Amino acid sequence: MEFSGGWDSRATLVDGRWVVRTPRRPEVEAQLLRETEVMPWLAARLPLPVPIPEVVTRTPLVVRHPLVPGEPLESPVAEHGRALGEFLLALHGTPAETAWDRGFPRAERTRDEREAADRRFRAEVLPLLPDSHRQRALNLLDAILRSPADTLVHGDLGPEHVLSAGEHLTGVIDFGDAHIGDRAIDLAWALFGTPAEFAGELSRTYGVTDALRTRALAWHRLGPWYEVLHGADIGDPEVAAEGLTGVLARLG
């Protein structure tokens, strides 16, 4: 049973206990192989279960990991916020030098990818915005380019990747975008896409500063820009239009 519509890989549940993943594109193979090498090491540092994949076959590439229990977080409460705050403290406390020595992408790659995305945002998304939003958009893009790249981050933290059962978190999944980047990217949804009681408890547990909150808001506002590009890349104008609606809504 296929149960993931991820952009990079296809995930299938086998025998009710194994998540089997295959790359959707050849360039994703290196990412999946990297996860088999780094996740066993990282899992030992974290207070919540995470996928620990292993190679099944290399040609074609197939990897699998035991199913992490729980359901995507739909109704965040304060206890969830505390647990996620503790998880992020542990993840972000991983020494960056050790993380890239283990195989996570280095800060230089992060900056290169930011600059490449920025060029596309300015060329493909910015012209779609009304004049009334143009300066705020430029300020946002400039702020993202100035953000640090000094912390091991999940890179795609949202409700579909945070699992729960009742008031307890049971795991965090999908580390395909993990890299050395700005810790604020992992706080974007957690602070600005969740109920106040969840965000408040996470903020207290993690120790969110005003500067960190400002950067997290910038990353939150940037999220739909990627959806616009994705819609263009797959030739789906509806996806691109939904992304543009999100861009305008978050710019305010």
LINTA-V374233 format. One record per pair of residues at least 4 apart in sequence whose C-alpha atoms are under 6 Angstrom apart, sorted by the first residue. I is the first residue (numbers start at 1). J is the second residue. Records with the same first field share a line. If there is no record, write none. Layout:
I = J ; J
This chain:
1 = 12 ; 13
2 = 11 ; 12
3 = 12
4 = 11
8 = 24
9 = 22 ; 23 ; 24
10 = 21 ; 22
11 = 20 ; 21
12 = 19 ; 20
13 = 18 ; 19
14 = 18
17 = 66 ; 67
18 = 65 ; 66 ; 67
19 = 64 ; 65 ; 67
20 = 63 ; 64
21 = 62 ; 63 ; 64
22 = 62
23 = 28 ; 29
35 = 39
36 = 53 ; 54
39 = 43 ; 52
40 = 52
46 = 90
47 = 87
48 = 171
49 = 171
50 = 171 ; 172 ; 173
51 = 65
52 = 65
53 = 64 ; 65
54 = 63 ; 64
55 = 63
56 = 62 ; 63
57 = 61 ; 62
70 = 163 ; 164 ; 165 ; 170
71 = 163 ; 164
72 = 159 ; 160 ; 162 ; 163
73 = 159 ; 162 ; 163 ; 164
77 = 198
78 = 197 ; 198 ; 201
80 = 169
81 = 85 ; 198 ; 201 ; 202
82 = 201 ; 202 ; 205
85 = 202 ; 205 ; 206
88 = 92
89 = 93
92 = 151 ; 152
96 = 151 ; 152
99 = 104
100 = 104 ; 106
104 = 179
105 = 179
106 = 180
107 = 149 ; 180
114 = 118
120 = 124
121 = 125
122 = 126
148 = 182
149 = 180 ; 181 ; 182
150 = 180 ; 181
151 = 180 ; 181 ; 183
152 = 179 ; 180
153 = 178 ; 179 ; 183
154 = 175 ; 178
155 = 177 ; 178
157 = 186
158 = 189
161 = 172 ; 173
162 = 172
163 = 169 ; 170 ; 171 ; 172
164 = 168 ; 169 ; 170
184 = 212 ; 215 ; 216
185 = 216 ; 219
187 = 191 ; 216
188 = 192 ; 216 ; 217 ; 219 ; 220
189 = 193
190 = 194
191 = 199
196 = 200
199 = 203
202 = 206
203 = 207 ; 208
221 = 250
224 = 243 ; 246 ; 247
227 = 243
228 = 240 ; 243 ; 244
231 = 235 ; 236 ; 237 ; 239 ; 240
237 = 241
